[in-house]
Amino acid sequence: MHLSSRLALLAYKTLTTLVAPLGASFLAYKKRNDPPYGKRIFELLGCYKDRLESCVWFHGASVGEVNAIKPLVVEFQKQHPFENIVLTTMTTTGLNAAKYLKGVNVEFSPLDSPLAVSGFLNSFNPKALIIIDTELWPNMLGLAKKHGCMISIVNARMQEKNCVSYLKHKTLVEDLISSNLSKVMCITEADKERFIKIGVPKQNVMVTGNIKYDLRPRENMFNDAMVLKTQLLGDCVFGAISTHDGEETTIIDGYVKAKETIKDLKLVLVPRHQTAGTLSCEYLDKLGISYVRKSSLKSISDFTGDILIGDTIGEIETYFGLCDLVLMGGSFVNIGGHNPLEPAFFSLPILTGPDYHNFTEQFDKLIECGGAYLAEDSAKLSKYIVKLLSDKELLKKTGIKALDIQQQGRGALNNTLEQLDKLLY
């Protein structure tokens, strides 16, 4: 390691050691109602109740990454039933998404400070670290490698702008990040070339595809909800899924405008976080429009009305099952959208706002083939709601095209498992 990199790492370790408690306190306050970390906040600082003699460590930053990595964890567990598996995440929503995995230790990930990461390594003694997407933290990677972990990035992606930023400090990036990676399994050839550019040895980088196409949702929940939908909501239901703060006015205005044409139009609005739900309810109150929170119902079968606020966790398949048409949120604000392959799996037609940079490949394919439509604003959103829900044949064809794209991309999961076996065994 170059002297400049050693000095930079020393400074980073010192800084992260000092600010980690403040970071944990900030997260505890920020997430106090969404749901809260509770006493498990200390896991972020490396204090764990659980102990294992050895394990394979999987990591997904938040709920989207956790949902994407779950099929990989399940299949890896089937193939290696005697391995202890630990899955970590940084968020409470990610933890809730993972809690249904049987036989898996689900923990909060340590913050990237030496003490926190060392606390995790000492508690669970992992022999491998498998990270989804691009979580490249110097302390996590460096200390895990020093502990003896084989480190692999799966579903690896890197935007060009990020690659350019890394190249400005190439020596530092090579010493603190690239040199620690045992294997990088990329989504595309472009991603592969960018990882090679930042110093990952060429023989350690390969293309395995996107495992998000291989998602395995709980179809029974979707099917049960579809039965209830017919009884409760009819066949004109617009769903806004995983919405974020600041999108509520665009989405609700689009719905209200569309309802002028489709009188029996219903809305299922599912916020990503509690604050987004609160803002949506406040805006509906301002407009004088009534709604029902899912959390206030003993059962979904008790719902009456036109607008359901899906403010419960772990029921995404139920909400999909209640919809005829779905908008993926995070696309009318600078979030980058959410995974359109989830509704595509259920043959649901899809809408998106203009910012879907987290899923550019998927949305571009869906829009090109007619499985999704791009709504730039509330007026266009209203237009597409009316267009699709007024034409049941078009609605059905759009959903089928979305499913076709989802099915065409499958296969990355098996490729990834094969490469992990070569690396670990």
ZAFI-396441 format. One record per residue (C-alpha): residue number from 1; residue in one letter; x, y, z. Coordinates in steps of 0.2 Angstrom, whole numbers, plus 2048, in hexadecimal, padded with zeros to 3 digits. Example, Ala and Ser with C-alpha at 12.3 -4.5 7.8 and 13.67 -1.06 7.14 Angstrom:
// residues 2
num->1 residuo->a xx->83E yy->7EA zz->827
num->2 residuo->s xx->844 yy->7FB zz->824
// end
This chain:
// residues 425
num->1 residuo->m xx->800 yy->800 zz->800
num->2 residuo->h xx->807 yy->811 zz->7FC
num->3 residuo->l xx->80B yy->81D zz->80A
num->4 residuo->s xx->7FE yy->82A zz->805
num->5 residuo->s xx->7F1 yy->81C zz->805
num->6 residuo->r xx->7F7 yy->817 zz->817
num->7 residuo->l xx->7F6 yy->828 zz->81D
num->8 residuo->a xx->7E4 yy->82B zz->815
num->9 residuo->l xx->7DE yy->81A zz->81D
num->10 residuo->l xx->7E5 yy->81F zz->82E
num->11 residuo->a xx->7DC yy->830 zz->82D
num->12 residuo->y xx->7CC yy->827 zz->827
num->13 residuo->k xx->7CD yy->81A zz->835
num->14 residuo->t xx->7CF yy->828 zz->842
num->15 residuo->l xx->7C1 yy->832 zz->83B
num->16 residuo->t xx->7B4 yy->824 zz->83A
num->17 residuo->t xx->7B9 yy->81E zz->84B
num->18 residuo->l xx->7B4 yy->82F zz->852
num->19 residuo->v xx->7A4 yy->832 zz->848
num->20 residuo->a xx->79D yy->821 zz->848
num->21 residuo->p xx->793 yy->824 zz->859
num->22 residuo->l xx->78D yy->834 zz->852
num->23 residuo->g xx->788 yy->82B zz->842
num->24 residuo->a xx->77E yy->81E zz->84C
num->25 residuo->s xx->776 yy->82B zz->856
num->26 residuo->f xx->770 yy->834 zz->846
num->27 residuo->l xx->769 yy->824 zz->83E
num->28 residuo->a xx->760 yy->820 zz->84F
num->29 residuo->y xx->758 yy->831 zz->84F
num->30 residuo->k xx->754 yy->831 zz->83C
num->31 residuo->k xx->74C yy->820 zz->83C
num->32 residuo->r xx->743 yy->822 zz->84D
num->33 residuo->n xx->732 yy->81F zz->845
num->34 residuo->d xx->737 yy->816 zz->835
num->35 residuo->p xx->738 yy->809 zz->83E
num->36 residuo->p xx->745 yy->80D zz->84C
num->37 residuo->y xx->755 yy->804 zz->84E
num->38 residuo->g xx->751 yy->802 zz->861
num->39 residuo->k xx->75F yy->7FA zz->86B
num->40 residuo->r xx->766 yy->7F2 zz->85B
num->41 residuo->i xx->76E yy->803 zz->857
num->42 residuo->f xx->77D yy->7FC zz->860
num->43 residuo->e xx->780 yy->7F0 zz->852
num->44 residuo->l xx->785 yy->7FE zz->847
num->45 residuo->l xx->793 yy->801 zz->853
num->46 residuo->g xx->799 yy->7EE zz->853
num->47 residuo->c xx->790 yy->7E8 zz->863
num->48 residuo->y xx->786 yy->7D8 zz->85F
num->49 residuo->k xx->77D yy->7CC zz->86A
num->50 residuo->d xx->77F yy->7BD zz->85E
num->51 residuo->r xx->78F yy->7B4 zz->85B
num->52 residuo->l xx->795 yy->7A7 zz->84E
num->53 residuo->e xx->7A5 yy->79D zz->84C
num->54 residuo->s xx->7A4 yy->7A0 zz->839
num->55 residuo->c xx->799 yy->7A6 zz->82C
num->56 residuo->v xx->796 yy->7AD zz->81A
num->57 residuo->w xx->792 yy->7BF zz->81B
num->58 residuo->f xx->786 yy->7C7 zz->80F
num->59 residuo->h xx->783 yy->7DA zz->80E
num->60 residuo->g xx->775 yy->7E4 zz->806
num->61 residuo->a xx->775 yy->7F7 zz->80B
num->62 residuo->s xx->762 yy->7F9 zz->80C
num->63 residuo->v xx->751 yy->7F2 zz->807
num->64 residuo->g xx->754 yy->7F2 zz->7F4
num->65 residuo->e xx->765 yy->7E9 zz->7F6
num->66 residuo->v xx->75E yy->7DD zz->803
num->67 residuo->n xx->74F yy->7D8 zz->7F7
num->68 residuo->a xx->75C yy->7D5 zz->7E9
num->69 residuo->i xx->768 yy->7CB zz->7F3
num->70 residuo->k xx->75B yy->7C0 zz->7FC
num->71 residuo->p xx->759 yy->7B3 zz->7ED
num->72 residuo->l xx->76C yy->7B1 zz->7ED
num->73 residuo->v xx->76C yy->7AE zz->800
num->74 residuo->v xx->75E yy->7A1 zz->7FF
num->75 residuo->e xx->767 yy->798 zz->7F1
num->76 residuo->f xx->778 yy->799 zz->7F9
num->77 residuo->q xx->770 yy->792 zz->809
num->78 residuo->k xx->768 yy->783 zz->800
num->79 residuo->q xx->779 yy->77F zz->7F7
num->80 residuo->h xx->783 yy->781 zz->808
num->81 residuo->p xx->777 yy->77C zz->816
num->82 residuo->f xx->785 yy->77B zz->823
num->83 residuo->e xx->78B yy->78C zz->820
num->84 residuo->n xx->786 yy->79A zz->82D
num->85 residuo->i xx->77F yy->7A9 zz->823
num->86 residuo->v xx->77F yy->7BB zz->82A
num->87 residuo->l xx->776 yy->7C8 zz->820
num->88 residuo->t xx->779 yy->7DA zz->824
num->89 residuo->t xx->770 yy->7EA zz->81F
num->90 residuo->m xx->772 yy->7FC zz->825
num->91 residuo->t xx->75F yy->801 zz->826
num->92 residuo->t xx->750 yy->7FB zz->830
num->93 residuo->t xx->746 yy->7F9 zz->820
num->94 residuo->g xx->754 yy->7ED zz->819
num->95 residuo->l xx->753 yy->7E3 zz->82A
num->96 residuo->n xx->740 yy->7E1 zz->828
num->97 residuo->a xx->742 yy->7DB zz->816
num->98 residuo->a xx->74F yy->7CE zz->81C
num->99 residuo->k xx->746 yy->7C7 zz->82B
num->100 residuo->y xx->73C yy->7BA zz->822
num->101 residuo->l xx->74C yy->7B1 zz->81D
num->102 residuo->k xx->74D yy->7A1 zz->827
num->103 residuo->g xx->75D yy->79B zz->82E
num->104 residuo->v xx->766 yy->7AC zz->82B
num->105 residuo->n xx->76D yy->7B7 zz->838
num->106 residuo->v xx->767 yy->7C9 zz->833
num->107 residuo->e xx->771 yy->7D7 zz->83B
num->108 residuo->f xx->774 yy->7E9 zz->839
num->109 residuo->s xx->784 yy->7ED zz->830
num->110 residuo->p xx->792 yy->7F5 zz->839
num->111 residuo->l xx->796 yy->807 zz->835
num->112 residuo->d xx->7A6 yy->809 zz->82B
num->113 residuo->s xx->7B1 yy->80C zz->83A
num->114 residuo->p xx->7BF yy->801 zz->840
num->115 residuo->l xx->7B7 yy->7FD zz->851
num->116 residuo->a xx->7A6 yy->7F9 zz->84A
num->117 residuo->v xx->7AC yy->7EE zz->83C
num->118 residuo->s xx->7B8 yy->7E5 zz->847
num->119 residuo->g xx->7AA yy->7E2 zz->853
num->120 residuo->f xx->7A0 yy->7D9 zz->845
num->121 residuo->l xx->7AF yy->7CF zz->840
num->122 residuo->n xx->7B2 yy->7C9 zz->851
num->123 residuo->s xx->7A0 yy->7C4 zz->854
num->124 residuo->f xx->79D yy->7BB zz->844
num->125 residuo->n xx->7AE yy->7B6 zz->83E
num->126 residuo->p xx->7A9 yy->7B6 zz->82B
num->127 residuo->k xx->7B4 yy->7AD zz->81E
num->128 residuo->a xx->7AC yy->7B6 zz->810
num->129 residuo->l xx->7A3 yy->7C7 zz->80D
num->130 residuo->i xx->797 yy->7C8 zz->7FE
num->131 residuo->i xx->791 yy->7DA zz->7FB
num->132 residuo->i xx->783 yy->7DE zz->7EE
num->133 residuo->d xx->784 yy->7ED zz->7E3
num->134 residuo->t xx->792 yy->7F9 zz->7E7
num->135 residuo->e xx->795 yy->7FB zz->7FA
num->136 residuo->l xx->7A8 yy->7FF zz->7FA
num->137 residuo->w xx->7AD yy->804 zz->80C
num->138 residuo->p xx->7BF yy->805 zz->810
num->139 residuo->n xx->7BF yy->7FE zz->822
num->140 residuo->m xx->7B2 yy->7F1 zz->81E
num->141 residuo->l xx->7BC yy->7EA zz->80F
num->142 residuo->g xx->7CD yy->7EC zz->817
num->143 residuo->l xx->7C9 yy->7E5 zz->828
num->144 residuo->a xx->7BF yy->7D7 zz->820
num->145 residuo->k xx->7CE yy->7D2 zz->815
num->146 residuo->k xx->7DA yy->7D3 zz->823
num->147 residuo->h xx->7CE yy->7C7 zz->82D
num->148 residuo->g xx->7D0 yy->7BB zz->81F
num->149 residuo->c xx->7C0 yy->7BE zz->815
num->150 residuo->m xx->7BE yy->7BB zz->803
num->151 residuo->i xx->7B5 yy->7CA zz->7FD
num->152 residuo->s xx->7A9 yy->7CA zz->7EE
num->153 residuo->i xx->79E yy->7D8 zz->7E6
num->154 residuo->v xx->78F yy->7D0 zz->7DE
num->155 residuo->n xx->783 yy->7D9 zz->7D2
num->156 residuo->a xx->791 yy->7E6 zz->7D1
num->157 residuo->r xx->78D yy->7F6 zz->7C8
num->158 residuo->m xx->797 yy->806 zz->7C6
num->159 residuo->q xx->790 yy->816 zz->7BE
num->160 residuo->e xx->79C yy->81F zz->7B3
num->161 residuo->k xx->79C yy->82F zz->7BE
num->162 residuo->n xx->7A1 yy->824 zz->7CD
num->163 residuo->c xx->7AF yy->81C zz->7C3
num->164 residuo->v xx->7B6 yy->82D zz->7BE
num->165 residuo->s xx->7B6 yy->833 zz->7D0
num->166 residuo->y xx->7BF yy->823 zz->7D5
num->167 residuo->l xx->7CC yy->826 zz->7C8
num->168 residuo->k xx->7D0 yy->837 zz->7CF
num->169 residuo->h xx->7D8 yy->82E zz->7DE
num->170 residuo->k xx->7DC yy->81E zz->7D5
num->171 residuo->t xx->7EB yy->819 zz->7E0
num->172 residuo->l xx->7E1 yy->81B zz->7F0
num->173 residuo->v xx->7D2 yy->812 zz->7E9
num->174 residuo->e xx->7DD yy->803 zz->7E3
num->175 residuo->d xx->7E6 yy->802 zz->7F4
num->176 residuo->l xx->7D6 yy->804 zz->7FF
num->177 residuo->i xx->7C9 yy->7FC zz->7F5
num->178 residuo->s xx->7CD yy->7F3 zz->7E5
num->179 residuo->s xx->7DC yy->7E9 zz->7EC
num->180 residuo->n xx->7D0 yy->7E1 zz->7F9
num->181 residuo->l xx->7C3 yy->7DA zz->7ED
num->182 residuo->s xx->7C5 yy->7C7 zz->7E9
num->183 residuo->k xx->7B8 yy->7C7 zz->7DC
num->184 residuo->v xx->7AC yy->7D4 zz->7D4
num->185 residuo->m xx->79D yy->7CD zz->7CA
num->186 residuo->c xx->796 yy->7DB zz->7C0
num->187 residuo->i xx->785 yy->7DE zz->7B8
num->188 residuo->t xx->78C yy->7E4 zz->7A7
num->189 residuo->e xx->79C yy->7E5 zz->79D
num->190 residuo->a xx->79C yy->7F8 zz->7A0
num->191 residuo->d xx->79C yy->7F5 zz->7B2
num->192 residuo->k xx->7AA yy->7E8 zz->7B0
num->193 residuo->e xx->7B5 yy->7F4 zz->7A7
num->194 residuo->r xx->7B3 yy->802 zz->7B4
num->195 residuo->f xx->7B8 yy->7F6 zz->7C2
num->196 residuo->i xx->7C7 yy->7F1 zz->7B9
num->197 residuo->k xx->7CB yy->804 zz->7B6
num->198 residuo->i xx->7CB yy->807 zz->7C9
num->199 residuo->g xx->7D8 yy->7FA zz->7CC
num->200 residuo->v xx->7CF yy->7E9 zz->7CF
num->201 residuo->p xx->7DA yy->7DC zz->7C6
num->202 residuo->k xx->7D2 yy->7D6 zz->7B6
num->203 residuo->q xx->7D2 yy->7C4 zz->7BB
num->204 residuo->n xx->7C7 yy->7C8 zz->7CA
num->205 residuo->v xx->7B9 yy->7D1 zz->7C0
num->206 residuo->m xx->7AC yy->7C9 zz->7B5
num->207 residuo->v xx->79A yy->7CB zz->7AF
num->208 residuo->t xx->78C yy->7C0 zz->7B7
num->209 residuo->g xx->77D yy->7CB zz->7B3
num->210 residuo->n xx->770 yy->7D3 zz->7BF
num->211 residuo->i xx->769 yy->7C8 zz->7CC
num->212 residuo->k xx->75A yy->7D4 zz->7CF
num->213 residuo->y xx->752 yy->7CB zz->7C0
num->214 residuo->d xx->752 yy->7BB zz->7CA
num->215 residuo->l xx->748 yy->7C2 zz->7D8
num->216 residuo->r xx->73C yy->7B6 zz->7E1
num->217 residuo->p xx->72E yy->7BF zz->7E9
num->218 residuo->r xx->720 yy->7B7 zz->7F4
num->219 residuo->e xx->713 yy->7B3 zz->7E7
num->220 residuo->n xx->707 yy->7AD zz->7F4
num->221 residuo->m xx->705 yy->7BE zz->7FB
num->222 residuo->f xx->703 yy->7C6 zz->7EA
num->223 residuo->n xx->6F5 yy->7B9 zz->7E5
num->224 residuo->d xx->6EC yy->7BB zz->7F5
num->225 residuo->a xx->6EC yy->7CE zz->7F3
num->226 residuo->m xx->6E5 yy->7CC zz->7E1
num->227 residuo->v xx->6D6 yy->7C2 zz->7E7
num->228 residuo->l xx->6D2 yy->7D0 zz->7F4
num->229 residuo->k xx->6D5 yy->7DE zz->7E7
num->230 residuo->t xx->6C7 yy->7D8 zz->7DC
num->231 residuo->q xx->6BB yy->7D8 zz->7EB
num->232 residuo->l xx->6C1 yy->7E9 zz->7F2
num->233 residuo->l xx->6C9 yy->7F4 zz->7E5
num->234 residuo->g xx->6C3 yy->7EF zz->7D4
num->235 residuo->d xx->6CE yy->7EF zz->7C4
num->236 residuo->c xx->6D4 yy->801 zz->7C4
num->237 residuo->v xx->6E1 yy->802 zz->7D1
num->238 residuo->f xx->6F1 yy->80D zz->7CF
num->239 residuo->g xx->6FF yy->809 zz->7DB
num->240 residuo->a xx->70D yy->814 zz->7E0
num->241 residuo->i xx->71A yy->809 zz->7E8
num->242 residuo->s xx->72A yy->80F zz->7F2
num->243 residuo->t xx->726 yy->821 zz->7F1
num->244 residuo->h xx->732 yy->82E zz->7F9
num->245 residuo->d xx->731 yy->83F zz->801
num->246 residuo->g xx->72C yy->84C zz->7F4
num->247 residuo->e xx->723 yy->841 zz->7E8
num->248 residuo->e xx->713 yy->841 zz->7F0
num->249 residuo->t xx->70C yy->851 zz->7E7
num->250 residuo->t xx->710 yy->84A zz->7D6
num->251 residuo->i xx->709 yy->839 zz->7D9
num->252 residuo->i xx->6F9 yy->83F zz->7E2
num->253 residuo->d xx->6F6 yy->84D zz->7D5
num->254 residuo->g xx->6F8 yy->840 zz->7C7
num->255 residuo->y xx->6EC yy->834 zz->7D0
num->256 residuo->v xx->6DF yy->842 zz->7D3
num->257 residuo->k xx->6E0 yy->848 zz->7C1
num->258 residuo->a xx->6DE yy->836 zz->7BA
num->259 residuo->k xx->6CF yy->833 zz->7C6
num->260 residuo->e xx->6C5 yy->841 zz->7BD
num->261 residuo->t xx->6C5 yy->835 zz->7AE
num->262 residuo->i xx->6C5 yy->824 zz->7B7
num->263 residuo->k xx->6B8 yy->827 zz->7C5
num->264 residuo->d xx->6BB yy->816 zz->7CE
num->265 residuo->l xx->6CE yy->818 zz->7CE
num->266 residuo->k xx->6D6 yy->812 zz->7DE
num->267 residuo->l xx->6E8 yy->816 zz->7E5
num->268 residuo->v xx->6F3 yy->80B zz->7EF
num->269 residuo->l xx->702 yy->816 zz->7F4
num->270 residuo->v xx->710 yy->80D zz->7FD
num->271 residuo->p xx->71E yy->819 zz->804
num->272 residuo->r xx->730 yy->813 zz->805
num->273 residuo->h xx->732 yy->81C zz->816
num->274 residuo->q xx->726 yy->822 zz->824
num->275 residuo->t xx->72A yy->834 zz->820
num->276 residuo->a xx->724 yy->832 zz->80E
num->277 residuo->g xx->714 yy->82A zz->814
num->278 residuo->t xx->711 yy->839 zz->820
num->279 residuo->l xx->714 yy->846 zz->812
num->280 residuo->s xx->707 yy->83C zz->807
num->281 residuo->c xx->6FA yy->83C zz->815
num->282 residuo->e xx->6FD yy->84F zz->818
num->283 residuo->y xx->6FB yy->853 zz->806
num->284 residuo->l xx->6EB yy->849 zz->805
num->285 residuo->d xx->6E4 yy->851 zz->814
num->286 residuo->k xx->6E8 yy->862 zz->80C
num->287 residuo->l xx->6DE yy->85D zz->7FD
num->288 residuo->g xx->6D0 yy->857 zz->807
num->289 residuo->i xx->6D2 yy->845 zz->801
num->290 residuo->s xx->6CE yy->836 zz->80C
num->291 residuo->y xx->6DA yy->827 zz->80E
num->292 residuo->v xx->6DD yy->818 zz->819
num->293 residuo->r xx->6ED yy->813 zz->820
num->294 residuo->k xx->6F1 yy->800 zz->81E
num->295 residuo->s xx->6F7 yy->800 zz->830
num->296 residuo->s xx->6E6 yy->805 zz->837
num->297 residuo->l xx->6DE yy->7F6 zz->830
num->298 residuo->k xx->6DD yy->7E5 zz->838
num->299 residuo->s xx->6DC yy->7DD zz->827
num->300 residuo->i xx->6DD yy->7E4 zz->816
num->301 residuo->s xx->6CC yy->7DD zz->813
num->302 residuo->d xx->6C5 yy->7EB zz->81E
num->303 residuo->f xx->6CB yy->7F8 zz->812
num->304 residuo->t xx->6BE yy->803 zz->80A
num->305 residuo->g xx->6C1 yy->813 zz->801
num->306 residuo->d xx->6CC yy->819 zz->7F2
num->307 residuo->i xx->6DD yy->81B zz->7F9
num->308 residuo->l xx->6E7 yy->80F zz->803
num->309 residuo->i xx->6F8 yy->815 zz->80B
num->310 residuo->g xx->703 yy->806 zz->80C
num->311 residuo->d xx->70C yy->80A zz->81C
num->312 residuo->t xx->711 yy->7F9 zz->822
num->313 residuo->i xx->721 yy->7F0 zz->81F
num->314 residuo->g xx->724 yy->7DF zz->817
num->315 residuo->e xx->714 yy->7DE zz->80C
num->316 residuo->i xx->71B yy->7E4 zz->7FB
num->317 residuo->e xx->713 yy->7D5 zz->7F2
num->318 residuo->t xx->702 yy->7D9 zz->7FA
num->319 residuo->y xx->703 yy->7EB zz->7F4
num->320 residuo->f xx->708 yy->7E5 zz->7E2
num->321 residuo->g xx->6F9 yy->7D9 zz->7E3
num->322 residuo->l xx->6ED yy->7E7 zz->7E6
num->323 residuo->c xx->6F3 yy->7F1 zz->7D6
num->324 residuo->d xx->6EF yy->7F0 zz->7C4
num->325 residuo->l xx->6FC yy->7FD zz->7BF
num->326 residuo->v xx->70C yy->802 zz->7C9
num->327 residuo->l xx->717 yy->811 zz->7CA
num->328 residuo->m xx->728 yy->80E zz->7D2
num->329 residuo->g xx->72C yy->81C zz->7DE
num->330 residuo->g xx->73C yy->825 zz->7E0
num->331 residuo->s xx->73B yy->82B zz->7CE
num->332 residuo->f xx->734 yy->83C zz->7D0
num->333 residuo->v xx->742 yy->841 zz->7DC
num->334 residuo->n xx->754 yy->83F zz->7DC
num->335 residuo->i xx->754 yy->82D zz->7E2
num->336 residuo->g xx->756 yy->823 zz->7D2
num->337 residuo->g xx->746 yy->818 zz->7D2
num->338 residuo->h xx->743 yy->807 zz->7D9
num->339 residuo->n xx->744 yy->7F6 zz->7D2
num->340 residuo->p xx->737 yy->7F4 zz->7C4
num->341 residuo->l xx->73B yy->7E1 zz->7C3
num->342 residuo->e xx->731 yy->7DE zz->7D2
num->343 residuo->p xx->720 yy->7E3 zz->7CA
num->344 residuo->a xx->726 yy->7DC zz->7BA
num->345 residuo->f xx->727 yy->7CB zz->7C2
num->346 residuo->f xx->714 yy->7CC zz->7C5
num->347 residuo->s xx->710 yy->7D2 zz->7B3
num->348 residuo->l xx->70B yy->7E4 zz->7BA
num->349 residuo->p xx->70D yy->7F2 zz->7AE
num->350 residuo->i xx->719 yy->7FF zz->7B4
num->351 residuo->l xx->71B yy->812 zz->7B4
num->352 residuo->t xx->72A yy->81C zz->7BA
num->353 residuo->g xx->72F yy->82E zz->7BC
num->354 residuo->p xx->73D yy->836 zz->7B3
num->355 residuo->d xx->74B yy->831 zz->7C0
num->356 residuo->y xx->74E yy->81F zz->7BF
num->357 residuo->h xx->761 yy->81F zz->7BF
num->358 residuo->n xx->763 yy->810 zz->7CB
num->359 residuo->f xx->75A yy->805 zz->7BF
num->360 residuo->t xx->75E yy->80D zz->7AE
num->361 residuo->e xx->761 yy->7FC zz->7A5
num->362 residuo->q xx->751 yy->7F4 zz->7AB
num->363 residuo->f xx->746 yy->803 zz->7A8
num->364 residuo->d xx->74D yy->807 zz->797
num->365 residuo->k xx->74A yy->7F5 zz->791
num->366 residuo->l xx->738 yy->7F6 zz->799
num->367 residuo->i xx->734 yy->807 zz->791
num->368 residuo->e xx->73B yy->801 zz->780
num->369 residuo->c xx->731 yy->7F1 zz->77F
num->370 residuo->g xx->721 yy->7FA zz->786
num->371 residuo->g xx->721 yy->7F2 zz->797
num->372 residuo->a xx->722 yy->802 zz->7A0
num->373 residuo->y xx->71F yy->815 zz->79C
num->374 residuo->l xx->728 yy->824 zz->7A1
num->375 residuo->a xx->71E yy->832 zz->7A9
num->376 residuo->e xx->728 yy->842 zz->7AB
num->377 residuo->d xx->71B yy->84B zz->7B6
num->378 residuo->s xx->70A yy->84A zz->7BE
num->379 residuo->a xx->701 yy->84E zz->7AD
num->380 residuo->k xx->70A yy->840 zz->7A4
num->381 residuo->l xx->707 yy->835 zz->7B3
num->382 residuo->s xx->6F4 yy->838 zz->7B2
num->383 residuo->k xx->6F5 yy->835 zz->7A0
num->384 residuo->y xx->6FD yy->824 zz->7A1
num->385 residuo->i xx->6F1 yy->81F zz->7B0
num->386 residuo->v xx->6E2 yy->822 zz->7A5
num->387 residuo->k xx->6EA yy->81B zz->795
num->388 residuo->l xx->6EE yy->80A zz->79D
num->389 residuo->l xx->6E0 yy->808 zz->7A9
num->390 residuo->s xx->6D3 yy->80C zz->79C
num->391 residuo->d xx->6DA yy->800 zz->78F
num->392 residuo->k xx->6DA yy->7EE zz->798
num->393 residuo->e xx->6E2 yy->7E6 zz->788
num->394 residuo->l xx->6F0 yy->7F3 zz->788
num->395 residuo->l xx->6F2 yy->7F1 zz->79B
num->396 residuo->k xx->6F4 yy->7DE zz->799
num->397 residuo->k xx->700 yy->7DF zz->78B
num->398 residuo->t xx->70B yy->7EB zz->794
num->399 residuo->g xx->70C yy->7E0 zz->7A3
num->400 residuo->i xx->710 yy->7D1 zz->798
num->401 residuo->k xx->71E yy->7DB zz->790
num->402 residuo->a xx->725 yy->7E0 zz->7A1
num->403 residuo->l xx->725 yy->7CE zz->7A7
num->404 residuo->d xx->72E yy->7C9 zz->797
num->405 residuo->i xx->73D yy->7D5 zz->79B
num->406 residuo->q xx->73E yy->7CE zz->7AD
num->407 residuo->q xx->73E yy->7BC zz->7A7
num->408 residuo->q xx->74B yy->7C0 zz->799
num->409 residuo->g xx->758 yy->7C6 zz->7A6
num->410 residuo->r xx->758 yy->7B7 zz->7B1
num->411 residuo->g xx->767 yy->7AC zz->7B3
num->412 residuo->a xx->773 yy->7B7 zz->7BD
num->413 residuo->l xx->76F yy->7AF zz->7CD
num->414 residuo->n xx->776 yy->79E zz->7C7
num->415 residuo->n xx->785 yy->7A7 zz->7C0
num->416 residuo->t xx->789 yy->7B0 zz->7D0
num->417 residuo->l xx->787 yy->7A0 zz->7DB
num->418 residuo->e xx->793 yy->797 zz->7CF
num->419 residuo->q xx->7A0 yy->7A4 zz->7D1
num->420 residuo->l xx->79E yy->7A5 zz->7E4
num->421 residuo->d xx->7A1 yy->792 zz->7E5
num->422 residuo->k xx->7B1 yy->794 zz->7DB
num->423 residuo->l xx->7B6 yy->7A2 zz->7E7
num->424 residuo->l xx->7B2 yy->79A zz->7F7
num->425 residuo->y xx->7B4 yy->787 zz->7F4
// end
